[in-house]
Amino acid sequence: MEIIDYYVKSAPNVQNTLDIFQGEWASKLPGDLSLLNAGQSGLFDDGRITWAVEQLGEIKGKNILELGPLEAGHTYMLEKLGAASITAVEASTRAYLKCLIVKEVVGLRNAHFLCGDCVEYLRLNPGKFDTCFASGILYHMTNPAELIGLIAKVSDRVFIWTHYYDENIIRSTPYLSPRFAEKTAAEYQGFKHMLYRQEYGEYKGEVKAAGFCGGSSRFSNWMSREDIISCLTYFGLTDIRINFDQPHTPHGPCFALVAMRR
């Protein structure tokens, strides 16, 4: 393609903006915008976020840290619920640009998107936040215990939705079993746990797809459900509430939790 092929020749409209990433959107936009051609996932009206806020308490006027906003669906919900500020850190440059598109299209005013790695961001000691939201990111980490430990340093309240490793389920699922080649014993700041290496590689052509929603490495390490809970407890987030526990989904066992420091 020549550079001139990237010019738009119709009058300005929202669909033109969305079509910059045509075929890559995961989310269905909110309200009347849902009629536009984007994705199908209901991340702008997500029951997991509604439940999390019920458990965490009022977030109106609070300062929120969001890790991995993807397409700003949860960011949108948090602003609608009254968050004073949302700092959202996104490592995927394409997802980051989609977040900026959404910010313009839906008129987000209290959200600030940062393009970069969330672990590196947290290592810089960015200060305290009232609440951290980390949906769909823990299982993309190579050192998930470190992410939990770093989150516990910057916030006393966290919402996490993640996949987890279950030996029986993973090994009996043809789609999942080839992804997991090995397990290793690990330790982070004294917390001992097991890691289960999950390969992206060329499997199903994932890492070649423009809409890839995985991590920044060609592999990640999953933790078991028990180790995730134990890790949160180890780093002081001992008030743990669990919902949306779904052991059997096409992409692996998953659950949502809220963890708070007592």
Secondary structure, 3 states (H helix, E strand, C coil): CCHHHHCCCCCCCHHHHHHHHCCCCCECCCHHHHHCCCCCECCCCCHHHHHHHHHHCCCCCCEEEEECCCCCHHHHHHHHCCCCEEEEEECCHHHHHHHHHHHHHHCCCCEEEEECCHHHHHHCCCCCCCEEEEECCHHHCCCHHHHHHHHHHHCCEEEEEEECECHHHHHCCCCCHHHEEEEEEEEECCEEEEEEEEECCCHHHHHHCCCCCCCCCCEEEECEHHHHHHHHHHCCCCEEEEEEEECCCCCCCEEEEEEECC
